[in-house]
């Protein structure tokens, strides 16, 4: 029986949900949360009605909840939403709603939100153009659209998507910054601000967090080590620091204004 991409996403992130709720394990995922909140902060208003698309456990929603009127955290994976709801309840947040839904077909009327954002979702989805178009559709004119995602550096050698899919079969495609800007423009929004930076990460915790099977993890490690020895580029830009194998992700924060 053929497994759809959405089914792969639900399977993989149901497996990872508990890790997202554990501060001792999800440090890499939350490392740049404060930086993202600072990036979004100029757009925040106490009257804002916010939507976080493909929110996972609603990490960003919960981080900004006390600065806005209401936040809806929408995600495809019930287990992620359940972890997020437990976290919101624990923190005493009463203005965050966790909703099960598809980022490519949002269950909201046009022009429903004053700020719409998504974090680390476009590289997971099979149809990033549909996600961005839906974000723009449900945004009021002049609303901020914020995309935070992994991006592929222009001209980078190798195919990082192949390694990413070995680690997590639900991975889609890492886009370039220019491609994301094109999707935003096609949706009728105008990019206003961007910020990009590299995140060098140790390999083993990344593999352990996703529960990558031992055989696939060994293959990833072998290919990164071969690249360091002069072999083919993997697109993961490996390095060794203090005897530990690392790789590099490039992150993009992009803010646009809905038309």
Phi, psi and omega in degrees: 000133181287133178263126180286164178298317179299322178295323176296318179299311181298318180298310185292319184278339169295321179294327184267352190304315182298326179296324179294335181271354185255107183302333181286344183248336188257020183302322181294326181288326183263357187306319185256018180297314180299322179295321178292318178300319177297323179295320182282335191310319180299340182268351187278143178216146182297345179262002184293141170248111194249146171236127170255117184269138184052054193281345185064238178272010178069037182301315181288317178306314182290329181290331183253000190304321184282357181254001183223172180287311183204146176232135171252125177254111183251135179207160182276340189254109182304323182296324177293316179298320180298319177295319179296319179297319178298320179294319179295319178296318180298324181272001179072027180273122183250000183245026176242125177251131179258123188231132175279128180185169184261123181296339180270358178209072187294136184275048183225154176289158175305147171058045184265340189232151179264350174207130180231134183217161173211144184229123176057040181244326188297326180284350179265332188278153177282343185221074182299329179298320180293322179298312181295319179298319178292321176302316180292322182299319184272003179270139173288152177305131182087355178291152176277135170248125182239125176243126172238124185201167167289145175225155177267120179300140178301131176079004180293140180275153177089172183241092182295335182297326180296315178294317180301320181287330173299319180288317186218104184299346179275357179297140178260260183217131173279120182270164172275163176302319181295322180293319177296319177299322178296319179296320179295316179295319179296335178276358176093017178249163183238123180292132181246320184219145173220154175215129177232148179199158179267147177233108179271125190234142172292141186291312191299314179299327179296317179289320181294322183299321182274356182064036181298131179304149186303320182295316179293319179299319179295322179294318178299312179300316181298317182292323177292320178294322178295323177297318179297333180272005178107006180280189184298147177291137178262345187085358183261355175049065183288159175205166176239126179233123181053039177078006183248133180286128179236168171219173186234128167256144170254130183250145178238133163249128182224130178241131180232168178245127179290144179276000000 
